[in-house]
Amino acid sequence: MSRHAHPPRWAAYLLDRLLPDGDSQTPLGDFEEVFHNVAHERGYAYAKAWYVSTVLGMIPRRFANSVYWNAIMIRNYIKTSIRNLLRYKTYSAINLLGLTLGTACFILIFQYVSEERSFDTFHEAAERVYRVNVDYISPTSTFSNALSSAPMGPAITESAVGVESYARMRIMQPEPLVSRGDVRFFEKDVLFADSTFFDVFTFRFMQGDPGRALDAPYSVVLTRTVALRYFGFDDPMGETIRLNNNQDYVVTGVIADVPPTSHFSFSMLLSFSSLTGSQASWWSNPYYTYLKLTPAADPAAFDLPMERLVEQNMEASATAAGIAIRMWLQPLLDIRMNPQGNDISTGRGASQLAVLSGIAMLILFLACINFTNLATARSDTRAKEVGMRKVIGANRTHLVSQFLGESTLLATLAVGAGFGLALLCMPWFESLVGRAIGFQLDASLVGTLALTAVGIGLVAGLIPALQLSGVEPIRALKSAARGVAGGKRSLFRRGLVVMQFSVSVTLIIITVMVFRQVQFMKTTDLGLNPEQVVVLPVNADVADRTPALKAALSRVPGVRGVSFANRAPGTGAFGNIIRRPDREGSLRMEAKILYADEGYLDLLGIPLAAGRYFESASSLGDADASADDNSDAGEATVVPQFVLNERAVLDLGWESAEAAIGGTLEWSGDV
């Protein structure tokens, strides 16, 4: 026989891998002996072909046998796991309850955080859309404003290279009265928008042309819900709706409702060209401006052009007011995570989401530790079972697989129950976070739940599986169980218990702190009395007739007082720079200014530290006329009046509230 008459090495290696675990040397030797006999009788080439074909033919049978026996083994593991769960009902119930509560909390928080991080991703080319923000920098603070002025978008587009399109939005305030026939509603979230709005943002059109829908003045695009409200199932295209009883708008488009994962929402869009008055001021800033850049554009390259625009149009006035101005671009996908001042987005910010994510992981971690502690605590009970299995031939791999199978089965049941509990708690959770959460059982969520179940099963079950599978058979059968409960393993279990209690106590302390802080905010003295005070928004045309409306409301039974202001208490205020012209160096401060009438403080029960509150315009006119014999009452000039809080008095350099009475302030250049 030739020295080359031996089986191919790769085929011999493959045969060794295909043979059952254990002693494979005997079958390998038998195969090689047959190979030599065939080679001697029929030649080496024939023997080689026989050997290779025989080995390759074993692959399907080996695969089928492996699948069959593994399926039987898995079925046996499942049966054993179910028997153990049913046998130890109290233990199983405690573990199932702990894991269910943990996974329910995890699912709720995970779904909320996932949606928060997915905001605005439905827009095409969302990564190329940026918002123009404006920083107002004073010597003591910096205010980042999401609002911008009307000229900024067009000016940036003209002066910088790389802008594909821009769009401006303006919220219609106060809420307009929208009517069609007998159907009348005050509509929230009504926006004026540029004709290029749908070039920048992607919303699904149901009717109309997105490229031309907002071209003409007094055009309106409705969401599907609003269209049904005013038109039912009739075709709204070309029909009109009336706003504030004085202007008709033609319906030029209907879109699907705004997705809940948009950082801004709207019920209807009005064409930007419908706005009256000049939009040339760089200081009037009720607009949100968005830029869609070209694919090759670098956002950092816009810094210098925007700096030059500020120098040309705002720097002189800003310097006179003692502040600096800076424009900058914020990515669309970052707005929800990092909202700015006066933002249209109501996002909680990345830091709060990180805290929520950490809490969710801690809760799930506690549930896993609880499972591990309970499993290792009952190791004495299962030590004899492990010892008996080892005596009859089970190796450690089989035992680890069985225990991991039990923990994964329990985790799967817990995840299923936790998902059901999360669905039941969803309405309460939505009211807690202040918005609806899309909770659909799609492939992505199913995959996440499956991974969560497997992850919990592995994390919670691995340590008990390794410890129990390491029990010495003789000691286990003698019920000594010192191999499980003693020594380092006992210290490890105690460490887990200490960790579990530490994390639990920490979360309880944080919960108590948050609860007490909320209670403090609810019960602390606000400096005003909001009880029995009703806030009614009024339209711009009604605001021009406030004396008549005030008189009418005062005659309503049960109404003790009526006052008008441009903002409700606690909803913000207009910002501007004020200064004392009588002080050397023109001491300035950034002030929040609220416009109100003479009854505002009295109605809200706000006490005065010094001086008096406003007098009505008519009273001031009569006083000025009587004080000057040569003047005509009709020509009397009403001097603007300010009421400062105590902090503003100190910041402006007065020593006390009494010292500030009669002082002079300059605001927007007027004294």
Stockholm file with secondary structure:
# STOCKHOLM 1.0

chainA/1-671         MSRHAHPPRWAAYLLDRLLPDGDSQTPLGDFEEVFHNVAHERGYAYAKAWYVSTVLGMIPRRFANSVYWNAIMIRNYIKTSIRNLLRYKTYSAINLLGLTLGTACFILIFQYVSEERSFDTFHEAAERVYRVNVDYISPTSTFSNALSSAPMGPAITESAVGVESYARMRIMQPEPLVSRGDVRFFEKDVLFADSTFFDVFTFRFMQGDPGRALDAPYSVVLTRTVALRYFGFDDPMGETIRLNNNQDYVVTGVIADVPPTSHFSFSMLLSFSSLTGSQASWWSNPYYTYLKLTPAADPAAFDLPMERLVEQNMEASATAAGIAIRMWLQPLLDIRMNPQGNDISTGRGASQLAVLSGIAMLILFLACINFTNLATARSDTRAKEVGMRKVIGANRTHLVSQFLGESTLLATLAVGAGFGLALLCMPWFESLVGRAIGFQLDASLVGTLALTAVGIGLVAGLIPALQLSGVEPIRALKSAARGVAGGKRSLFRRGLVVMQFSVSVTLIIITVMVFRQVQFMKTTDLGLNPEQVVVLPVNADVADRTPALKAALSRVPGVRGVSFANRAPGTGAFGNIIRRPDREGSLRMEAKILYADEGYLDLLGIPLAAGRYFESASSLGDADASADDNSDAGEATVVPQFVLNERAVLDLGWESAEAAIGGTLEWSGDV
#=GR chainA/1-671 SS CCTTCSCCHHHHHHHHHHSCSSCCHHHHHHHHHHHHHHHHHHCHHHHHHHHHHHHHHHHHHHHHHHHHHHHHHHHHHHHHHHHHHHHSHHHHHHHHHHHHHHHHHHHHHHHHHHHHHTTTTTSTTGGGEEEEEEEEECSSCEEEESCBCTTHHHHHHHHSSCEEEEEEEEECSSCCEEEETTEEEECSSEEEECTTHHHHSCCCEEEECTTTTTSSTTEEEEEHHHHHHHHTTSCCTTCEEEETTTEEEEEEEEECCCCTTSSSCCSEEEEGGGCCSCCCCSSCCCEEEEEEECTTCCGGGGHHHHHHHHHHHTHHHHHHHTCEEEEEEEEHHHHTTSCCBTCSCCCCCHHHHHHHHHHHHHHHHHHHHHHHHHHHHTHHHHHHHHHHHHHTTCCHHHHHHHHHHHHHHHHHHHHHHHHHHHHHHHHHHHHHHTSCCCCCCCHHHHHHHHHHHHHHHHHHHHHHHHHHHTCCHHHHHTTCCHHHHSHHHHHHHHHHHHHHHHHHHHHHHHHHHHHHHHHHHHHSCCSSCCTTCCCCCCCHHHHTTHHHHHHHHHTSTTCCCCCCBSSCTTSCCEEEEEECTTSTTCCEEEEEECCBCTTHHHHHTCCCSSSCCCCCHHHHHHHHHHHCTTSCGGGCCCCCCCCCCHHHHHHTTCSSHHHHTTCCCEETTBC
#=GC SS_cons         CCTTCSCCHHHHHHHHHHSCSSCCHHHHHHHHHHHHHHHHHHCHHHHHHHHHHHHHHHHHHHHHHHHHHHHHHHHHHHHHHHHHHHHSHHHHHHHHHHHHHHHHHHHHHHHHHHHHHTTTTTSTTGGGEEEEEEEEECSSCEEEESCBCTTHHHHHHHHSSCEEEEEEEEECSSCCEEEETTEEEECSSEEEECTTHHHHSCCCEEEECTTTTTSSTTEEEEEHHHHHHHHTTSCCTTCEEEETTTEEEEEEEEECCCCTTSSSCCSEEEEGGGCCSCCCCSSCCCEEEEEEECTTCCGGGGHHHHHHHHHHHTHHHHHHHTCEEEEEEEEHHHHTTSCCBTCSCCCCCHHHHHHHHHHHHHHHHHHHHHHHHHHHHTHHHHHHHHHHHHHTTCCHHHHHHHHHHHHHHHHHHHHHHHHHHHHHHHHHHHHHHTSCCCCCCCHHHHHHHHHHHHHHHHHHHHHHHHHHHTCCHHHHHTTCCHHHHSHHHHHHHHHHHHHHHHHHHHHHHHHHHHHHHHHHHHHSCCSSCCTTCCCCCCCHHHHTTHHHHHHHHHTSTTCCCCCCBSSCTTSCCEEEEEECTTSTTCCEEEEEECCBCTTHHHHHTCCCSSSCCCCCHHHHHHHHHHHCTTSCGGGCCCCCCCCCCHHHHHHTTCSSHHHHTTCCCEETTBC
//
